Structures are given as C-alpha cells and as structure tokens.
Amino acid sequence: MDTSVEQAGTLLPGAAGSAELRVAVLIPCHNEAIAIATVVADFRAALPGARVFVYDNNSTDATVAAAQAAGAVVRREMLQGKGYVIRRAFADVEADVYVLVDGDDTYDAAAAPGMVRRLVEEQLDMVTATRIADWPAGYRRGHRFGNRLLTRLVSYTFGSRVTDMLSGYRVFSRRFVKSFPALSAGFEIETEVTVHALELAMPVAEVAARYRDRPAGSRSKLHTVSDGLRILRTILVLVKQERPLQFFALAGLLLLAAGVALGVPVIVEFLHTGLVPRLPTAVLATGLVLLSFLSFSCGLILESVARGRKEMKRLAYLAIPAPAAPY
C-alpha cells in the first residue's frame, strides 16, 4: 500500500508575493461505481488546478477503475468506516485548502469555488454546505429528522453556529486539518469535526448548496437508526470529554434527586417514631447522595484536565498559518 504523502494541485493566488494555494478535493467512497466518475469530473471542472483524491474503502464494484478513468488519484483505506478514510486522507494529503465531499453525486460541485473563496478571503477554518434538496421528496425523512435533532443537541451544548451538522460537503483550512485529532470510525466523523471547530471557537461559515437525489441504482450507506444511535453516543462521549463539569454535575443532580426522594420518607418516619424500619432504603439513599457528591467532584477535576487538553489543541492549531495569511 502506498503511504507516501501526496501534494495537492494549485488553484488560487495567495497573499501578495506568496505562492498559489494548493487545493485538494478529498472524496471518501465505498461502492460508488455508478456516481464516482461524475463526481470527479464535476469537481475537476469546478476547481481547475485542484487535485482530486478518491479514497476507496474496500469497494467490491468498479469504483476504483471508474475513479482512475475520470482522472482522480486513487488511494485505499482498508479499515472500514468513513472516519478511518477521512483520518487517512487528512494525514496523507498536503494542501492549503481541503474540499471534502461524498462520492455519491448528491452535492453540487458548482458551489465549491465560492466555498473555497469565502474560506480564503474571510480567513475561515471551515465552510459547510447546508443542504437544499431540489427534488420533491428531499432526503429521507428519518435522516432529516435525525439531523435536526442531533444538530440541536450539539448546538445547545457547544454553541449554535451550525444548522446542518451532518453535511458531507465541507471546505477546511490546512490548520484545521492538521490540528484535528480524528478518532471516529464511521459516519459520526461529521459530529467530531463540528464539535472540534466549535470547542476551539474557530471561524466558520455555512453556504447553502443544492442537494440532489442519488443516481438510479445507487444506494445510501447511512443507516438511519444504527448510525443515528452511534452519532448520539459520540455526542455524549464528546460532552463528557469536552464539558465534563456539565456532564458529571447533571449525573450528580440526578443521583442527588433519587437519594432525596428515597431518603425523605425515611427521615420523616424517624422524626415521628424514632425508628428506621426501612434500613435498606436508608442505606441506598445515603449511597446515592454520596455518589452525587463524588460525581460532582469528578466533574471539577476532569474540567481542569479538559482545559489542559483544549489549550494543547489550541496551540497546535495556532502553530499553522491560515490560508493566504499576510502575516
């Protein structure tokens, strides 16, 4: 397997006196033989000078041959899952601007130049394409509902700067890509990307883009229920890691409420009779109250640890200049 670092092509002029910006189009795909050639051709036309990379994830159809015939650089990732593919692409490809898009031909390549231009001109780190469906049914109702629900959960916890968290069409700066500690394996990678940007208060933006139906014969790899639960689990894990005080304080409040609910009747009865006939309930209530204080203490300690991790990620981010930065 070729593990060499790939250099992207050039597309846009940088700051005065600097070299042109290298732009890479990254397309993770699995069994997309029907659509991949169109996706590659469209992005090569929309971003002339950019280099298009197709990262194949164990396809069993003609995806690889179709991508190569369309002019893409094809690489393979053997670990199954979109998250594995993206972390490999981010590690391998050297560029100033990265365009990430799914290989199913549902996203409009014509939006890419505007997204890249906005990222560079406004010194942003991520531009997300918010999907506007242009066919009557739109994308699947379950997907749409799940996307809205999960986006609201993330917005409530980490900040309301995103409206389409699960969009697979984004443009990133080099400093985002090379400071992003990708850990997700599957479709929850979009959640991890979004939370990373929000937690570090990166400059981000959204651009509306057409979202069309998949080509006839093509099938979505996203499973509404199972992948939705995995994304929800990822959100909970990220809340625990990035906001431990909130997470453990909430757990502590729930434990405290349960302990008080069980303990108050025991205390009232003791005050009236001087007896504790329900000793197991009293012990359980005491244990729950103690656990609530322990949970709160853990949250305080882990909050300091999370702050240290956040500072290290921020320093890694700041070590890389923004695209076309004049200073």
N, C-alpha and C positions, 0 to 999 in steps of 0.2 A: 504494500500500500504506500502510495506517495505521500509523505508527510512534510514536504517542502513548503515553505512559506510562499504564498502567491502575491504578486504585486498587481494592484488594480490599474486600470487604464486611466487616462486623464480626460477631464471634461470641462471644468470651469476654471477661469482665471482666478488666482488667489489674490492676496493683498498686493499692493504696489511693490514691484520688484521681486515678488516671490514666484515660485513655480506654480504651474497649474495644479488644481486639486485632483487627486486621484479618486475616482468614484467606482465603487464595486456594487454590483447587483447580486444579492445572495438569494437563491431560490431553493429552499428545502423541499423535497418531494418524495413520495412513495407511491408507485404505481400510477403515474400520471402521463402515460404514453399518449393519451388522446389529446391532452391540453398543453404539454410542456413545450412543444415546438412553437406554438403560437405565442406563449408567454415569453420565451426567449427572443423571438423575432420582434415582438412588440416593444420590449424594453431596449433592445439594441437600436430600434428606430427612434424611440423616445429619448434615449440618452446616448447619442453617438459619442464614441470615445470611451465610454464606460466599459468595464469588463464584466461579463455575465458569468457567474459561477452557479452551477447546478450541483447541489449536494444530494446525491441519491441515497435513500435509506432502505436498502435491501429490496428494491423493486424486483418483481418477478415477471414484469412485462417488458415492453421495448422502450421504457423511459430513457435509459442511458443512450441508446442509439439515436432516438429522436432528438435528444438534447444536443448531442455531439453534431448531428447533421444540421441543426439550426445555428450552430456556431458558438455554443456555450463551452466553457471549461468545466468538465465533469469530475467531481470528486465523490468518494463514497464514505459513508459512515456506517459501520456495522452494528453499533449499539442502536437498538430500535427505539425510536421516540423523537419527536420534534425538538425537544430540549437538547438531546445529545447532538443532533445535527447542528443546531444553532451555536452551541458552545464550541463545536469543532470548527465551524466556519469563522466565528469570531476570532478564534486562536490562529487559524491558518492564513487568513487574508489580511494583507497590509493595504490600507487605504486611508483617505482623509474623510470620506463620506461613504456610508454604507446604506444601501437600499435593500430592505428585507421584504420579500413578498412571497406568498404561497404560489405553488406551481399548478393551481387548478383553473387558471384563466377566469377567475371571478373578479379580479381587481383591474382597474383601468390604468394602463401604463402611461396614458397621456397626462395623468396627474403628477407623475414623478418629477419632471423638470421644475414645476412650481414648488413642490415639496423640498427639493434639493436647494433651490434658490432661496427659499424662505429660511431654511436652516442656516445657510451660509450668511446671508445678509443680516439676519437678526441674531446671529451668534447663538443659535439654539443647540440643544443636545439631542432632542427627539421631536420629530414631527409625525403624528399619527393620522392616518387616513380614516376618517369616520365614514362608515358605510351608508350610502343612499341607494337602496335597491331600485333597479329600473325594470323589474318585471312584476306582474300583478301580485304574485304570492309573496314576494320578498323572500328573505331567507327564512328557514324553518321556524315556526312559531316557538317551539321549545328552545331553540338556540337564541332567539331574540329575547324571550323572557329571562332565560338564564343569564344572558349577557347583561341585561339591565339590572337584575338582582345583584349579581356579583360586582358589577361596576359601582353600584350604590354602596355596597358593603365596604369596598376599598376606598371610595370617596369619603365615606363617613369616618373611617379610621385614619386615613393618610392624607386627606385633602381632596377637595372637589375640583380638580383640574382636568379630569378625564371624563368623557362621555361614551367612549366605545373601547373599553379596556381590552377586549378580546380580538380586536382587529389584527389581521395578519399582514398588514401593509404599513410599514414604518420606514422612516429615514433617521439614521443615527450619525452623530459625530464620532470621530475617532476616540475622543476622550471618554465618551460613554462606553463604547465597545470594549476598549482596552482596560477599563476600570470596573467592568461588570462581572461580578463573581457568579457566573451562571451555575446553578445547582439543580435546576429542574430537569426532568427526563422527558416529559410529554408536552401536551398542549397547555399545561399550566405555566409554560415559559413566558407567555404574554403577561400573566399576572406578576411574575417575578420582575420582568422588565419594567412594568408600570410602577410597582412599589419602589424599585431601586431609584427611579427618576424622582418620585415624589418625596422619598425619605431624604435624599440629598438636595432637595429644593432646586433641581436642575431647571433651566429654562426650557420649557416645552411648549408645543402648539399642536393644534388639530386643524386638518384641512378636509373639507367634505369631498368625497370621491364616489364615483359611480360604482355600484356593486351589482354584478350580473350573475345570472344563473350559470351553473356548471355546464360544460358541453354535454351533449347527449351521450350516454354510455359511461360518463364519469360519475364516481361515487365518493361522497364525503367520507373522510376517515375519522371525523369527530363524532363520538357517541354522546348524545345529549345527557343521559343520566350518569353513566360511569365517569365520563370526563368532567362533567359538571361537579360531581362529588369530589373528584381529585383536585379540581380548581378550588373548591370550597375548603378542602383540607389544607391546600397550600396557603390560602388567605389566613387561616387560623394559625398555621405554623409561623408565617411572616409576622402576624400580630404578636405572637409570643416572643419572637426573636427581636423585633424592632421596637415594640412597645410593651415590654414585659411588666412594667408597673401597672398599666391599664389591664392587662390580661390577668395577672395574679390578684390584683385588687378586686376585680369582678368576681373571680373564683372565691376570694376570701369573703366578699359580701354575701355570696350565695351560701357558703358554709356557715357564716355567722347567722344568717336568717334562719337556716334549718336548725341550728343549735338553739337559737332563742325560741323558735316555735315549739321545739320539743321540751325545752327546759322550763319555760314559764309555767305550764300547768303543774310541774313537779314542785316548783318553788311555792306556788300558791297553796298547794295542798300541804306542804311542810309548814307554812305560816299558820294555817288553820288547825292542823292536827299535831304538828311537831314530829310527824313521821314521814319517811320516804319509802312508801310501799313499792314504787316503780323504780327500783335501783338500777336495772339495766338501761332504762330510758334516761335516767340522770347521768349515768356514765357516758352514754352515747352523746348526749347534749354537750357535756363537758368536753368530750373529744372533738366534736365538731367546732366548738368555739376555739379550742386550742389550735386546731388545723387552720382556722380562718386567720388567726394572727400569724401563724407560720407562713401561710401563703402570702400575706401582705409583706412580711419580712423578706421572703424570697424575691418578691417584685422589686423592693427597694435595692437589694444587692444586684440583681440582674439588670436593673436600669443603669447602674454605673458601668457594668460590663458592656451593655448595648451602646452606651455613649462612646466608650473607647473604640468599639468596632466601627461606629459611624465616623468617628474622627479619622481613623485609618483609611476608610474608604474615600473620605473626602480628600485626604492628602494624595491618595493615588489618582483621584480624578483631577485634582489641580495640577498634577505633575505633567499633564498632557495639554498642549495648547488647543484652543478652539480652531475650527477650520477657518483659514484666511484671516486669523487674528493679526492685527497690525503691530501688536506689541508682545 
